[in-house]
């Protein structure tokens, strides 16, 4: 019976980690797919801009060429900023959707269990905003009941809107899984691809 219980616990942990990894992969894939669409639209738009700039350049005198080049650089900078904003908005929508779904609790449980298995992590605290803590507290307490006896605690902090943070070793280190931090991380991951494309489009 004890062996079956251990196998059941191991399977639950494995399922939780796999669910979290699958959800994370889904977010990343959705963001990548949307980024590819943005890049295709950007390529067509950049080509149109370049063709118009070339025609205009042929009609202009030498004295106006410098002004055209500067205008083109300004346009590309503005376009790059616009694409970056749109990309961040898309990533934000996907992260918000996951953090508003049932997968959010499973993600927290999976990450906490991973931290709990690390020998260098002690006094682990899961920090959520008050609204999310009230909504998820019962689920998290039930899932982490065993772990709570080893020093894992749940805390409220309204300094961030969504997501969660993990504090370890009595608050000496924080790991930020807030919605804002995750959006920034994924946007930073995808932005170099967009930047590379825009460099090629010059």
C-alpha positions as CSV (number, residue, x, y, z in Angstrom):
1,X,0.0,0.0,0.0
2,X,2.8,2.4,0.9
3,X,4.6,1.6,-2.4
4,X,1.3,2.3,-4.4
5,X,0.9,5.6,-2.5
6,X,4.4,6.7,-3.4
7,X,3.9,5.7,-7.0
8,X,0.6,7.7,-7.0
9,X,2.4,10.8,-5.5
10,X,5.2,10.4,-8.0
11,X,2.7,10.2,-10.9
12,X,0.8,13.3,-9.6
13,X,4.1,15.2,-9.5
14,X,5.1,14.1,-12.9
15,X,1.6,15.0,-14.3
16,X,1.8,18.4,-12.7
17,X,5.3,19.2,-14.2
18,X,4.2,17.9,-17.6
19,X,1.1,20.0,-17.5
20,X,3.1,23.1,-16.6
21,X,5.7,22.4,-19.3
22,X,2.9,21.8,-21.9
23,X,1.2,25.0,-20.9
24,X,4.5,26.9,-21.1
25,X,5.3,25.4,-24.5
26,X,1.8,26.4,-25.7
27,X,2.3,30.0,-24.7
28,X,5.7,30.1,-26.4
29,X,4.3,28.4,-29.5
30,X,1.4,30.9,-29.7
31,X,3.8,33.8,-29.2
32,X,6.2,32.4,-31.9
33,X,3.3,31.9,-34.3
34,X,2.0,35.4,-33.8
35,X,5.6,36.8,-34.2
36,X,6.0,35.0,-37.5
37,X,2.7,36.6,-38.7
38,X,4.0,40.0,-37.6
39,X,7.3,39.4,-39.4
40,X,5.5,38.5,-42.7
41,X,3.4,41.7,-42.4
42,X,6.5,43.7,-41.5
43,X,8.4,42.3,-44.5
44,X,5.7,43.4,-46.9
45,X,5.4,46.8,-45.3
46,X,9.1,47.3,-45.2
47,X,9.4,46.3,-48.9
48,X,6.7,48.9,-49.8
49,X,8.4,51.6,-47.7
50,X,11.8,50.8,-49.4
51,X,10.3,50.9,-52.9
52,X,8.7,54.2,-52.2
53,X,11.8,55.6,-50.7
54,X,13.9,54.5,-53.8
55,X,11.5,56.2,-56.2
56,X,11.4,59.4,-54.1
57,X,15.2,59.3,-53.9
58,X,15.6,59.2,-57.7
59,X,13.4,62.4,-58.0
60,X,15.3,64.3,-55.3
61,X,18.4,66.3,-55.7
62,X,21.7,65.6,-53.9
63,X,20.9,68.2,-51.3
64,X,17.6,66.4,-50.3
65,X,19.1,62.9,-50.2
66,X,20.4,63.3,-46.7
67,X,16.9,64.4,-45.5
68,X,15.3,61.3,-47.1
69,X,17.8,58.9,-45.5
70,X,17.1,60.5,-42.1
71,X,13.4,60.2,-42.7
72,X,13.8,56.6,-43.6
73,X,15.8,55.8,-40.5
74,X,13.2,57.6,-38.4
75,X,10.4,55.6,-40.1
76,X,12.2,52.3,-39.4
77,X,12.8,53.2,-35.8
78,X,9.2,54.1,-35.4
79,X,8.1,50.9,-37.2
80,X,10.4,48.8,-35.0
81,X,8.9,50.4,-31.9
82,X,5.4,49.7,-33.2
83,X,6.2,46.1,-33.9
84,X,7.7,45.7,-30.4
85,X,4.7,47.2,-28.8
86,X,2.3,44.9,-30.7
87,X,4.5,41.8,-29.9
88,X,4.5,42.7,-26.2
89,X,0.7,43.2,-26.3
90,X,0.2,39.7,-27.9
91,X,2.5,38.0,-25.4
92,X,0.7,39.8,-22.6
93,X,-2.7,38.6,-23.8
94,X,-1.5,35.0,-23.8
95,X,0.1,35.2,-20.4
96,X,-3.0,36.8,-18.9
97,X,-5.1,34.0,-20.4
98,X,-3.0,31.3,-18.8
99,X,-2.8,33.2,-15.5
100,X,-6.6,33.5,-15.5
101,X,-7.2,29.8,-16.2
102,X,-7.2,26.6,-14.1
103,X,-3.7,25.9,-15.3
104,X,-2.4,28.8,-13.1
105,X,-2.8,26.7,-9.9
106,X,-1.2,23.7,-11.5
107,X,1.7,25.9,-12.7
108,X,2.3,27.2,-9.1
109,X,2.1,23.7,-7.6
110,X,4.5,22.3,-10.1
111,X,7.1,25.1,-9.6
112,X,6.8,25.0,-5.8
113,X,7.3,21.2,-5.8
114,X,10.4,21.6,-8.0
115,X,11.7,24.2,-5.5
116,X,10.9,22.0,-2.5
117,X,13.0,19.2,-3.9
118,X,16.1,21.4,-4.1
119,X,18.5,20.9,-1.2
120,X,19.6,24.5,-1.2
121,X,16.1,25.9,-0.9
122,X,14.6,26.5,2.6
123,X,11.7,28.5,4.0
124,X,9.9,28.7,0.6
125,X,7.1,31.3,0.4
126,X,4.6,31.6,-2.5
127,X,3.6,35.2,-2.9
128,X,0.4,36.2,-4.8
129,X,-1.8,39.2,-4.8
130,X,-4.7,39.1,-2.4
131,X,-7.3,38.4,-5.0
132,X,-5.4,35.4,-6.5
133,X,-4.5,34.1,-3.0
134,X,-8.2,34.2,-1.9
135,X,-9.2,32.4,-5.1
136,X,-6.5,29.8,-5.1
137,X,-5.7,29.3,-1.4
138,X,-7.9,26.3,-0.9
139,X,-6.6,24.5,-4.0
140,X,-3.0,25.3,-3.2
141,X,-3.3,24.2,0.5
142,X,-4.9,20.9,-0.6
143,X,-2.2,20.2,-3.2
144,X,0.7,21.3,-1.1
145,X,-0.5,20.0,2.3
146,X,2.5,17.7,2.7
147,X,5.0,20.4,1.6
148,X,3.5,23.0,4.0
149,X,4.7,20.9,6.9
150,X,8.3,21.4,5.6
151,X,8.1,25.2,5.8
152,X,6.3,26.3,2.6
153,X,4.0,29.2,3.2
154,X,1.5,31.3,1.2
155,X,1.6,35.1,1.4
156,X,-0.3,38.0,0.0
157,X,1.4,41.0,-1.6
158,X,-0.4,43.6,-3.8
159,X,2.7,45.1,-5.3
160,X,2.0,43.3,-8.6
161,X,-1.2,42.6,-10.5
162,X,-1.0,38.9,-11.6
163,X,1.2,35.9,-11.4
164,X,3.3,35.0,-8.4
165,X,6.7,35.2,-6.9
166,X,8.8,32.6,-5.0
167,X,10.9,33.6,-2.0
168,X,13.5,31.2,-0.7
169,X,15.8,31.0,2.3
170,X,13.7,33.4,4.4
171,X,13.4,36.0,1.7
172,X,17.0,36.2,0.8
173,X,16.2,35.4,-2.9
174,X,13.2,36.1,-5.0
175,X,12.1,34.5,-8.3
176,X,9.6,36.6,-10.2
177,X,6.8,34.8,-12.1
178,X,4.6,37.9,-12.1
179,X,2.6,38.5,-15.2
180,X,4.8,41.6,-16.0
181,X,8.0,39.7,-15.5
182,X,6.9,36.7,-17.7
183,X,5.7,39.1,-20.4
184,X,9.0,40.9,-20.4
185,X,11.0,37.6,-20.5
186,X,9.0,36.2,-23.4
187,X,9.1,39.5,-25.3
188,X,12.8,39.7,-24.8
189,X,13.1,36.2,-26.1
190,X,11.1,37.0,-29.3
191,X,12.4,40.6,-29.9
192,X,15.8,39.6,-31.3
193,X,14.1,37.7,-34.1
194,X,12.0,40.8,-35.0
195,X,15.1,43.0,-34.7
196,X,17.1,40.7,-37.0
197,X,14.4,40.9,-39.6
198,X,14.2,44.7,-39.4
199,X,18.0,44.9,-39.8
200,X,17.8,42.8,-43.0
201,X,15.0,45.0,-44.3
202,X,17.2,48.2,-44.3
